[in-house]
Structure formats: structure tokens, C-alpha cells
Amino acid sequence: MSMSFTHHLFFCLNQRSNGDNCCDLHNAFVLFDYAKNRVKELGLAGPGKIRVNKAGCLDRCAEGPVMVVYPEGIWYTFIDEEDIEEIIQSHLISGRPVERLQLA
């Protein structure tokens, strides 16, 4: 059975109304949009390629914002568009996960 995507990215976009820490407080929506748009711009989106998805809480709120990349199951945290770009260029295109942004 073949996978429908080479990589599947899940971005936590959880919002908490009680003021507790959550990925939404750390620019998660803006960075999700950046990743989705860059993957499209680079011609990497679609069946057999890369899928960028929204996710609810991934239960790593204190480390946010977070995303997980499958099939490897690598967890990342990131600060800005440069971090997202590095993940796209190094991990998704060149097959080299970005160690400095990985969560254990």
C-alpha cells in the first residue's frame, strides 16, 4: 500500500480561552499559513507530495508552537518564518531533519 503523501505536517492551532499557554499565543496561525503557502509556491503540495494540516491540541503546550512531521514522527518547535523555511528546505526537500528545532 502506498502512502498518499510523502510528508504530512500537523500544526497545533489550539486556542485556550482561559489564558493558559497554547500554540495560538505563539503565532501558530501565521506560521501555519506561511508553511501552507510556501509548500504550494514551491510546487510541493498535493497527492503524492506534501500535505500541511491544522491540528487541535497536540498536548505539548509548554513547548509551543509545535508541529509534527510524518511519516518520521519528528516534532518541531519554531519561532518565525525563517524556522519554517529551514524545515521546508532541509527536512522536506533535502531529507535532513533540522536538529536545532526538534523536540525530544
C-alpha positions in Angstrom: 0.0 0.0 0.0 1.5 3.4 -0.9 1.2 6.5 1.2 -0.9 9.3 -0.3 1.7 11.9 0.8 5.5 11.8 1.2 5.2 14.1 4.2 2.3 15.1 6.3 2.7 18.2 8.6 0.3 18.7 11.5 0.4 22.2 13.1 -1.1 22.6 16.5 -3.5 25.6 16.3 -5.2 25.1 19.7 -6.7 28.2 21.3 -7.4 28.4 25.0 -9.9 31.0 26.2 -8.8 30.8 29.9 -5.5 32.4 29.2 -3.4 29.3 29.6 -0.4 28.8 27.4 -1.3 27.5 23.9 0.2 27.4 20.4 -2.2 30.2 19.3 -0.4 32.6 21.6 2.9 31.9 19.8 1.9 32.9 16.2 0.9 29.4 15.2 -1.8 30.5 12.7 0.5 32.9 10.9 3.3 30.3 10.6 0.8 27.6 9.5 -0.4 29.8 6.7 3.2 30.6 5.8 4.1 26.9 5.6 1.0 26.0 3.6 1.6 28.9 1.1 5.3 28.1 0.7 4.7 24.4 0.1 2.2 25.4 -2.7 4.6 28.1 -4.1 7.4 25.5 -4.3 5.1 23.0 -6.2 5.3 20.5 -3.3 1.6 20.4 -2.4 -0.8 17.7 -3.5 -1.3 13.9 -3.7 2.0 12.1 -3.6 3.7 15.2 -2.2 3.3 17.2 0.9 0.2 18.0 2.9 0.0 20.7 5.6 -2.8 20.3 8.1 -4.3 22.1 11.0 -4.5 20.1 14.2 -6.2 20.6 17.5 -4.2 20.3 20.8 -1.2 18.1 20.4 -0.6 18.2 24.2 2.8 19.9 24.2 1.5 23.4 25.1 4.5 24.4 27.1 6.8 23.8 24.1 4.7 25.6 21.6 4.2 26.4 18.9 4.6 22.8 17.7 4.2 20.7 14.6 4.8 17.1 13.9 6.0 15.7 10.6 5.0 12.2 9.4 6.0 9.6 8.4 9.1 10.2 10.5 7.1 11.4 13.6 9.5 14.3 14.1 8.3 17.1 16.5 9.4 20.6 15.9 9.0 23.9 17.6 9.6 27.2 15.7 9.7 30.9 16.2 9.3 32.6 12.8 9.1 32.2 9.1 12.9 31.5 8.8 12.5 28.4 11.0 9.6 27.2 8.9 11.6 27.8 5.7 14.6 25.9 7.2 12.3 22.9 7.9 10.9 23.0 4.4 14.3 23.3 2.7 16.2 20.9 4.9 13.7 18.3 6.0 11.0 18.2 3.4 13.2 18.9 0.3 16.6 17.6 1.2 15.6 14.8 3.7 17.7 16.3 6.6 15.7 16.9 9.7 16.5 20.2 11.5 18.1 19.1 14.8 18.1 22.5 16.4 14.3 22.8 16.2 13.4 19.3 17.2 11.6 18.4 20.4 12.6 15.2 22.2 
